[in-house]
Amino acid sequence: MGFGSGVDIFDDVQREIVEADDLTDAQKTGILVIVIKALENHDWDTQQDDSGYYDEGPTKEAFKKVHPDWFGPVPAPENPRIGDTIKNNFGGYWEFTDAGWVEEWD
């Protein structure tokens, strides 16, 4: 469908999941992984970081499980030093900073 085509659907569903008081964060993450995979398997992309919940704990953890390469190099070096860089698969590279891995583009 296109980049971010499932974000509106995803935000509506994840809002209910993230705000549910009767679920643990681990349960929320597990459910969100299922939702992300289901949407993306049918070409409803959820990879838009302007989602209202993208940085929420369970949501971020779910995206890390489904797309670990969005959050740093995979596999990540064991002892990175500030300034270390690793080429990514998307035409850019990861640079290790004092804030962690940051994606840069050529």
C-alpha positions, 0 to 999 in steps of 0.5 A, a space after each residue: 500500500 505504501 509507506 505509513 499506510 497502516 499508521 492510522 489503523 495501527 494508532 487506533 489499535 495500539 492506543 487501546 492496547 497501550 492504555 489498557 490497565 489490565 495488561 502488563 507491558 510484556 503482554 502489550 508488546 506481544 499483542 503489538 508484535 502480532 498487529 504489526 506483522 499482520 498489517 505489514 504482511 498485507 502491505 499496510 506499512 506501520 513504519 512511520 515515526 510520527 505515530 502518536 505512540 511510536 516512542 511508548 515503551 511497549 510499542 517501541 519494544 514491539 518495533 524492536 522485535 519486528 524491525 531491530 535494524 531500525 534501532 541500530 546495526 544488527 548485529 551490534 558491536 559489543 563495545 562500540 566507541 563514540 564515532 564508530 560507524 557501520 553501513 546500513 542496508 538503506 544507503 546510510 550508516 549508523 554512528 555511535 554517539 553518546 546518545 547511542 546509535 544514530 542513523 545518518 544518511 550519505 
